[in-house]
Amino acid sequence: MDFTFSIGWVFGGLVIAAIGGAIVVFYQKIADNMANGVSSYDKVKLFGVITVVVGLLIAMNLHTLILTILVNIIRGGK
């Protein structure tokens, strides 16, 4: 697996991480308006944290490595 730097992936990953950060910061308003209110506060925060982590993985260009490993596990190959 060859890792190369790509400014597009860095920019895209940071945008995704910023969106996830905004979700974590404004989770109460998002949950009140788009989900079930108080009962879903933790779910919305968890979704935001997962979005931040995925965004950082994309920014570091590690998402291809993780997806390759998952596909090889599913296919049973090497």
C-alpha positions as CSV (number, residue, x, y, z in Angstrom):
1,M,0.0,0.0,0.0
2,D,1.5,3.3,-1.1
3,F,0.6,6.4,0.9
4,T,0.7,9.7,-0.9
5,F,0.0,13.2,0.3
6,S,-3.1,14.8,-1.2
7,I,-4.2,18.3,-0.3
8,G,-7.7,17.4,-1.4
9,W,-8.0,14.6,1.1
10,V,-6.6,16.8,3.9
11,F,-9.1,19.6,3.1
12,G,-12.0,17.2,2.8
13,G,-11.1,15.5,6.0
14,L,-10.8,18.7,7.9
15,V,-14.2,19.9,6.6
16,I,-15.8,16.6,7.8
17,A,-14.0,16.9,11.2
18,A,-15.2,20.6,11.5
19,I,-18.8,19.5,10.7
20,G,-18.5,16.8,13.4
21,G,-17.1,19.3,15.9
22,A,-20.1,21.6,15.2
23,I,-22.4,18.7,15.8
24,V,-20.7,18.1,19.2
25,V,-20.9,21.8,20.2
26,F,-24.5,22.3,19.1
27,Y,-25.8,18.8,20.0
28,Q,-28.7,20.1,22.1
29,K,-30.2,22.3,19.4
30,I,-29.7,19.6,16.8
31,A,-31.3,16.9,19.0
32,D,-34.3,19.2,19.9
33,N,-35.0,20.1,16.3
34,M,-34.1,17.0,14.4
35,A,-34.3,14.1,16.8
36,N,-36.4,13.1,19.8
37,G,-35.1,15.8,22.1
38,V,-33.5,15.0,25.5
39,S,-33.6,11.2,24.9
40,S,-31.2,11.5,22.0
41,Y,-28.6,13.9,23.3
42,D,-26.0,11.2,23.8
43,K,-26.7,9.7,20.4
44,V,-26.2,13.0,18.7
45,K,-22.9,13.6,20.6
46,L,-21.7,10.1,19.7
47,F,-22.5,10.7,16.1
48,G,-20.5,14.0,16.2
49,V,-17.5,12.3,17.8
50,I,-17.5,9.5,15.3
51,T,-17.7,12.1,12.5
52,V,-14.7,13.9,13.9
53,V,-12.7,10.7,14.1
54,V,-13.6,9.7,10.5
55,G,-12.7,13.2,9.3
56,L,-9.3,13.0,10.9
57,L,-8.7,9.5,9.4
58,I,-9.6,10.9,6.0
59,A,-7.3,13.9,6.5
60,M,-4.4,11.6,7.4
61,N,-5.2,9.5,4.3
62,L,-5.6,6.4,6.5
63,H,-9.1,5.6,5.4
64,T,-7.8,3.6,2.4
65,L,-5.7,1.4,4.6
66,I,-8.6,0.7,7.0
67,L,-11.0,0.0,4.1
68,T,-8.4,-2.3,2.4
69,I,-8.0,-4.3,5.6
70,L,-11.8,-4.6,6.1
71,V,-12.4,-5.8,2.5
72,N,-9.6,-8.4,2.8
73,I,-11.1,-9.7,6.1
74,I,-14.6,-9.9,4.5
75,R,-13.3,-11.6,1.3
76,G,-11.0,-13.9,3.3
77,G,-8.0,-13.0,1.1
78,K,-4.5,-11.9,2.0
